[in-house]
Amino acid sequence: MARLDEELFQAFYTDLNEVSWIGQEWFTRLVKSKDEEKAWLEGMMVACQKEAKAAYQKAEKAEEKLMEHCAAYQKLYAKHDELLKASKEADAQAQEKIQELEGEKAELKEKTAQFTDEIT
C-alpha cells in the first residue's frame, strides 16, 4: 500500500506541477496580450491625436481662406458702392443739365417765335 500511496502522491505532484505550469503559461499570455493591447491602444491614441491635429489645422486654413475672401468681397463691395454713388451723382448732374437745356430750348423757341412774328 505504501508503494501505491507513493505512486498516487507522485501522480498528484506531477499533475499539480502541470497545472502550475499551465497557470503560469496562461498568466504569461494574459500579461503579454494585455501589454500588446495597451501598446495597440496607445498607437491608436497617437494616430487619433495626429488626425485631430491635422483636422484642426485644415479648419484653421479654411478659416484663413474665408477671411481672405471676406476681405476681398468687402473691397469689391466698397468699390461697387463708390461706383454706384458716382453713377447716381452723374445721373443727377445729367438730369440737371437736361432740365437746363430744355429751359434754353424753350427760350430759343420763344425767341424764334418772336423773330418769326417780327419778320412777318
PLY file of the C-alpha trace (Angstrom):
ply
format ascii 1.0
element vertex 120
property float x
property float y
property float z
element edge 119
property int vertex1
property int vertex2
end_header
0.00 0.00 0.00
2.82 2.34 0.74
4.00 1.99 -2.82
0.52 2.77 -4.12
0.33 5.85 -1.91
3.73 6.96 -3.15
2.66 6.48 -6.79
-0.55 8.41 -6.16
1.44 11.16 -4.49
3.87 11.30 -7.43
0.96 11.40 -9.92
-0.75 14.11 -7.88
2.50 16.10 -7.63
3.09 15.76 -11.40
-0.46 16.90 -12.11
-0.03 19.79 -9.69
3.20 20.86 -11.40
1.50 20.62 -14.80
-1.43 22.69 -13.56
1.02 25.19 -12.12
2.90 25.32 -15.43
-0.38 25.79 -17.35
-1.36 28.56 -14.92
1.99 30.29 -15.39
1.72 29.94 -19.19
-1.83 31.32 -19.15
-0.80 34.23 -16.90
2.19 35.00 -19.14
-0.04 35.02 -22.21
-2.58 37.19 -20.42
0.06 39.74 -19.40
1.59 39.64 -22.88
-1.78 40.16 -24.56
-2.56 42.95 -22.10
0.74 44.67 -22.93
0.13 44.20 -26.65
-3.39 45.61 -26.34
-2.09 48.55 -24.31
0.57 49.25 -26.96
-2.07 48.97 -29.72
-4.38 51.37 -27.87
-1.53 53.84 -27.34
-0.76 53.64 -31.06
-4.41 54.31 -31.85
-4.41 57.30 -29.48
-1.33 58.74 -31.18
-2.91 58.22 -34.61
-6.15 59.86 -33.45
-4.23 62.80 -31.99
-2.40 63.27 -35.29
-5.69 63.13 -37.21
-7.30 65.62 -34.82
-4.34 67.99 -35.16
-4.47 67.71 -38.96
-8.22 68.38 -38.95
-7.73 71.41 -36.68
-5.02 72.79 -38.97
-7.24 72.20 -42.01
-10.05 74.10 -40.30
-7.68 76.97 -39.48
-6.56 77.16 -43.12
-10.18 77.13 -44.28
-10.97 79.95 -41.85
-8.00 81.96 -43.14
-9.20 81.50 -46.72
-12.70 82.58 -45.74
-11.33 85.67 -44.04
-9.30 86.49 -47.18
-12.40 86.05 -49.34
-14.39 88.19 -46.92
-11.81 90.99 -47.16
-11.81 90.75 -50.96
-15.62 90.92 -51.07
-15.60 93.89 -48.72
-13.21 95.69 -51.07
-15.37 94.81 -54.06
-18.49 95.97 -52.24
-16.82 99.26 -51.28
-15.69 99.75 -54.88
-19.18 98.90 -56.14
-20.71 101.26 -53.60
-18.39 104.08 -54.72
-19.24 103.41 -58.36
-22.94 103.36 -57.53
-22.66 106.69 -55.70
-20.66 108.17 -58.59
-23.21 106.96 -61.14
-26.10 108.38 -59.08
-24.26 111.68 -58.82
-23.52 111.69 -62.57
-27.17 110.84 -63.25
-28.33 113.73 -61.05
-25.93 116.10 -62.84
-27.16 114.83 -66.21
-30.78 115.40 -65.17
-29.92 118.97 -64.10
-28.17 119.57 -67.44
-31.16 118.12 -69.33
-33.53 120.43 -67.48
-31.23 123.38 -68.13
-31.03 122.54 -71.85
-34.80 122.07 -72.04
-35.20 125.51 -70.45
-32.80 127.01 -73.02
-34.66 125.18 -75.79
-37.95 126.65 -74.61
-36.39 130.15 -74.52
-35.00 129.68 -78.02
-38.41 128.57 -79.27
-39.94 131.69 -77.77
-37.28 133.90 -79.36
-37.71 132.09 -82.67
-41.45 132.63 -82.45
-40.90 136.34 -81.67
-38.49 136.78 -84.58
-40.86 134.95 -86.86
-43.67 137.29 -85.77
-41.45 140.34 -86.30
-40.43 139.20 -89.75
-43.93 138.52 -90.86
0 1
1 2
2 3
3 4
4 5
5 6
6 7
7 8
8 9
9 10
10 11
11 12
12 13
13 14
14 15
15 16
16 17
17 18
18 19
19 20
20 21
21 22
22 23
23 24
24 25
25 26
26 27
27 28
28 29
29 30
30 31
31 32
32 33
33 34
34 35
35 36
36 37
37 38
38 39
39 40
40 41
41 42
42 43
43 44
44 45
45 46
46 47
47 48
48 49
49 50
50 51
51 52
52 53
53 54
54 55
55 56
56 57
57 58
58 59
59 60
60 61
61 62
62 63
63 64
64 65
65 66
66 67
67 68
68 69
69 70
70 71
71 72
72 73
73 74
74 75
75 76
76 77
77 78
78 79
79 80
80 81
81 82
82 83
83 84
84 85
85 86
86 87
87 88
88 89
89 90
90 91
91 92
92 93
93 94
94 95
95 96
96 97
97 98
98 99
99 100
100 101
101 102
102 103
103 104
104 105
105 106
106 107
107 108
108 109
109 110
110 111
111 112
112 113
113 114
114 115
115 116
116 117
117 118
118 119
